[in-house]
Amino acid sequence: MLRVFTATVSLILILVFPVAWSSGEDEDPSVARAKKILREVDDMWRGTSSHSVLTMQVKTVHYTRDMRMEGWSLGKDMTLVRILSPLKDKGLSTLKSGNDIYSYLPKTDRTIKLSSHMMMSSWMGSHFTNDDLVKESRMEEDYDPTISYEGIRDGQEVIEFTLIPKPDAPVVWGKIVATVLADGYMPVKYLYYDEDMLISRTMTFSRFEMLGERIRPKVMRVVPSDKPEEYTELVYEELELDIDLDEDFFSISSLKRM
């Protein structure tokens, strides 16, 4: 639910993470196929609506931190993530409603609207960004994809995509190389490149188990390239899809009540 969130969160978190696409009548068939697969990957944890419970562990050279959180989504425009533990962070929440994104701080009863440049900032001291958490950007929509490899790698049949951001896309990555399993299109690894085309971070997916009535990766881990000894890991405990939610649930007043 980061880009999990990602959370995801994500890791949460996915980290994070509006859809409109062309019918592709004149589109190159390989590009249309790439977009279709990436759309399925983007929507893997969402459905028409969703509810999830996740744990997050952040490991740095200075500390290790564990958190537990709950998240909801409706369509592709509404996401809400709330911290359940530890106690000192309980109630901290992030809301995406349409094009607006807010953070609620229960200790001061303050709601802060996030600006676009804050989307790539760290979420709760993790290696996930605010964008990872609410899934603001989408691979199929914000990037021009090409299939750069298909075949066997490390004993698995995979499809590799090279994603170049569209000129007007609200993203900071210079490129993303995303690898998914050919069977089921489950993500395996994403490499995120900065504007100088150097790898900035690696996101891996593991523990393919039954989750939300289908096989999905339960674990997402982000490792920054400049600090390979550090990581943030998201683990899905629960996932329900296509549940009964309405738009009123994703409001600032609802955010405070929670």
C-alpha positions as CSV (number, residue, x, y, z in Angstrom):
1,M,0.0,0.0,0.0
2,L,3.0,2.1,0.0
3,R,4.0,2.7,-4.1
4,V,2.7,0.4,-1.0
5,F,1.6,1.8,0.3
6,T,1.5,0.6,-0.4
7,A,0.7,0.9,1.7
8,T,0.3,-0.1,-0.4
9,V,0.8,1.1,1.6
10,S,3.8,-0.1,1.0
11,L,5.2,-1.4,1.5
12,I,2.3,0.3,1.9
13,L,2.4,0.6,1.6
14,I,1.7,0.6,-0.4
15,L,3.1,2.1,-0.3
16,V,0.9,4.1,-3.0
17,F,-0.2,3.8,-6.0
18,P,-7.4,8.5,-12.1
19,V,-7.5,6.1,-14.8
20,A,-8.4,6.9,-18.4
21,W,-7.0,5.1,-21.3
22,S,-7.5,5.1,-25.1
23,S,-9.2,2.2,-26.7
24,G,-6.0,1.7,-28.5
25,E,-7.5,1.2,-32.0
26,D,-4.3,2.5,-33.7
27,E,-2.0,1.5,-30.9
28,D,0.9,-0.9,-31.4
29,P,-0.3,-4.3,-30.2
30,S,2.7,-4.9,-28.0
31,V,2.2,-1.5,-26.3
32,A,-1.5,-2.3,-25.8
33,R,-0.6,-5.7,-24.3
34,A,2.0,-4.0,-22.0
35,K,-0.6,-1.5,-20.8
36,K,-3.2,-4.2,-20.1
37,I,-0.7,-6.3,-18.0
38,L,0.4,-3.2,-16.1
39,R,-3.2,-2.2,-15.4
40,E,-3.8,-5.7,-13.9
41,V,-0.6,-5.3,-11.7
42,D,-1.6,-1.8,-10.5
43,D,-5.1,-3.1,-9.6
44,M,-3.9,-6.3,-7.9
45,W,-4.5,-5.1,-4.4
46,R,-7.5,-2.8,-5.0
47,G,-10.5,-4.3,-6.9
48,T,-13.5,-2.0,-7.1
49,S,-13.0,-1.5,-3.3
50,S,-10.7,-3.0,-0.7
51,H,-9.9,-3.3,3.0
52,S,-6.5,-4.5,4.2
53,V,-4.5,-4.9,7.4
54,L,-0.7,-4.8,7.1
55,T,2.4,-4.7,9.2
56,M,5.5,-2.6,8.4
57,Q,9.0,-3.0,9.6
58,V,11.5,-0.2,9.0
59,K,15.2,-1.0,9.5
60,T,17.9,1.7,9.3
61,V,21.4,1.9,10.6
62,H,20.1,3.7,13.7
63,Y,16.9,1.8,14.6
64,T,14.3,-0.8,13.8
65,R,10.7,0.2,13.9
66,D,7.5,-1.9,13.7
67,M,4.0,-0.6,12.8
68,R,0.6,-2.0,12.1
69,M,-1.9,-0.3,9.9
70,E,-5.3,-0.6,8.2
71,G,-6.3,0.6,4.8
72,W,-9.4,1.1,2.6
73,S,-9.8,2.0,-1.1
74,L,-12.7,2.8,-3.4
75,G,-12.0,2.8,-7.1
76,K,-8.8,4.5,-8.1
77,D,-9.4,7.9,-6.6
78,M,-10.0,7.2,-2.9
79,T,-7.6,5.7,-0.4
80,L,-7.5,5.9,3.4
81,V,-4.6,4.5,5.6
82,R,-4.7,4.6,9.4
83,I,-2.0,3.6,11.9
84,L,-3.1,1.0,14.5
85,S,0.1,0.6,16.5
86,P,2.5,1.5,18.2
87,L,0.4,3.5,20.6
88,K,2.3,6.8,20.1
89,D,1.4,6.8,16.4
90,K,-2.1,5.3,16.7
91,G,-4.7,7.3,14.7
92,L,-2.2,8.9,12.3
93,S,-4.0,8.8,9.0
94,T,-3.5,9.6,5.3
95,L,-6.4,10.2,3.0
96,K,-6.6,10.6,-0.8
97,S,-9.9,11.8,-2.1
98,G,-9.9,12.7,-5.8
99,N,-6.9,14.9,-6.5
100,D,-6.5,15.9,-2.8
101,I,-4.3,14.2,-0.3
102,Y,-4.4,14.9,3.5
103,S,-2.6,13.7,6.6
104,Y,-4.3,13.8,10.0
105,L,-2.3,14.2,13.2
106,P,-4.6,13.1,16.2
107,K,-2.3,14.5,18.9
108,T,-2.8,18.0,17.7
109,D,-6.1,17.4,15.9
110,R,-4.6,18.9,12.7
111,T,-5.3,18.0,9.1
112,I,-2.6,18.9,6.6
113,K,-3.1,19.0,2.9
114,L,-0.1,17.5,1.1
115,S,1.3,19.4,-1.9
116,S,2.4,17.6,-5.0
117,H,6.1,17.9,-4.2
118,M,5.6,16.1,-0.9
119,M,4.4,13.0,-2.6
120,M,7.9,11.6,-2.9
121,S,8.7,12.4,0.7
122,S,9.2,9.5,3.1
123,W,6.1,8.2,4.8
124,M,6.4,7.7,8.6
125,G,10.2,7.5,8.4
126,S,10.1,4.5,6.0
127,H,11.7,3.9,2.6
128,F,8.2,4.2,1.1
129,T,6.9,7.5,-0.1
130,N,3.5,9.2,0.3
131,D,2.9,8.3,-3.4
132,D,3.6,4.6,-2.6
133,L,1.0,4.7,0.1
134,V,-1.9,6.1,-1.8
135,K,-1.0,4.8,-5.3
136,E,-1.2,8.3,-6.8
137,S,0.8,7.3,-9.8
138,R,0.0,4.4,-12.1
139,M,2.4,2.5,-14.4
140,E,-0.1,2.0,-17.1
141,E,-1.1,5.7,-17.1
142,D,2.0,7.7,-16.3
143,Y,4.6,5.8,-18.2
144,D,5.2,4.7,-21.8
145,P,5.9,1.0,-21.5
146,T,7.8,-1.4,-23.7
147,I,8.3,-5.1,-23.2
148,S,12.1,-5.4,-22.9
149,Y,12.4,-9.1,-22.1
150,E,10.3,-12.2,-22.1
151,G,11.7,-15.6,-21.2
152,I,13.2,-17.7,-18.4
153,R,15.1,-15.9,-15.7
154,D,16.2,-17.5,-12.4
155,G,14.1,-20.5,-13.2
156,Q,10.9,-18.5,-13.8
157,E,9.1,-17.4,-16.9
158,V,8.9,-13.6,-16.7
159,I,8.0,-10.5,-18.6
160,E,10.1,-7.4,-18.1
161,F,8.8,-3.9,-18.8
162,T,10.9,-0.7,-19.3
163,L,8.8,2.3,-18.3
164,I,9.7,5.8,-19.4
165,P,7.7,8.6,-17.8
166,K,5.4,10.6,-20.0
167,P,6.5,14.3,-20.4
168,D,3.6,15.6,-18.3
169,A,3.4,12.8,-15.8
170,P,3.6,13.8,-12.1
171,V,6.5,11.4,-11.3
172,V,10.1,11.8,-10.3
173,W,11.6,8.5,-11.6
174,G,13.7,8.6,-14.7
175,K,12.8,5.1,-15.5
176,I,11.3,2.0,-13.9
177,V,12.1,-1.6,-14.9
178,A,9.3,-3.9,-13.7
179,T,9.5,-7.7,-13.8
180,V,6.3,-9.8,-13.4
181,L,5.6,-13.5,-13.7
182,A,4.3,-14.5,-17.1
183,D,1.7,-16.7,-15.4
184,G,-0.7,-14.5,-13.4
185,Y,1.3,-11.3,-13.9
186,M,2.4,-11.2,-10.3
187,P,5.1,-8.7,-9.6
188,V,8.6,-10.0,-8.8
189,K,10.9,-7.0,-8.8
190,Y,10.8,-3.2,-9.7
191,L,14.0,-1.2,-10.2
192,Y,13.5,2.6,-9.8
193,Y,16.0,4.9,-11.6
194,D,16.6,8.5,-10.8
195,E,16.8,11.3,-13.4
196,D,20.5,10.4,-13.9
197,M,19.4,6.9,-14.8
198,L,21.1,5.4,-11.7
199,I,19.2,2.8,-9.7
200,S,17.7,4.6,-6.7
201,R,15.8,1.8,-5.0
202,T,14.7,-1.8,-5.5
203,M,11.3,-3.2,-4.6
204,T,10.9,-7.0,-4.4
205,F,7.8,-9.1,-3.9
206,S,7.7,-12.6,-2.2
207,R,5.6,-15.1,-0.3
208,F,3.0,-15.8,-3.0
209,E,0.1,-17.1,-1.0
210,M,-3.7,-17.0,-1.1
211,L,-4.8,-13.4,-0.2
212,G,-8.1,-11.9,-1.1
213,E,-9.3,-15.1,-2.8
214,R,-6.4,-15.4,-5.2
215,I,-2.6,-15.9,-5.1
216,R,-0.8,-12.7,-4.4
217,P,2.6,-11.7,-3.0
218,K,2.1,-11.0,0.7
219,V,5.5,-9.3,1.3
220,M,6.9,-6.2,-0.3
221,R,10.4,-5.0,0.5
222,V,12.1,-1.7,-0.5
223,V,15.8,-1.3,-0.3
224,P,17.5,2.0,-1.1
225,S,20.5,1.7,-3.4
226,D,22.7,4.1,-1.4
227,K,21.9,2.2,1.9
228,P,21.7,-1.5,1.0
229,E,21.8,-2.5,4.6
230,E,18.5,-0.7,5.2
231,Y,15.0,-1.7,4.1
232,T,11.2,-1.3,4.7
233,E,9.1,-4.4,4.5
234,L,5.3,-4.6,4.3
235,V,3.4,-7.8,5.1
236,Y,-0.3,-8.2,4.3
237,E,-2.2,-9.9,7.1
238,E,-5.7,-9.5,5.6
239,L,-7.1,-8.4,2.3
240,E,-10.8,-8.1,1.3
241,L,-11.8,-6.9,-2.2
242,D,-15.1,-5.6,-3.6
243,I,-16.6,-4.7,-0.2
244,D,-19.4,-2.3,0.5
245,L,-18.0,1.2,0.8
246,D,-19.3,4.6,-0.3
247,E,-17.6,8.0,-1.0
248,D,-18.7,9.5,2.3
249,F,-16.3,7.1,4.0
250,F,-13.4,9.0,2.4
251,S,-14.0,12.4,3.8
252,I,-12.0,14.7,6.2
253,S,-14.7,14.5,8.8
254,S,-14.6,10.7,8.6
255,L,-10.8,10.8,8.9
256,K,-11.1,12.7,12.2
257,R,-13.8,10.5,13.6
258,M,-11.7,7.5,13.0
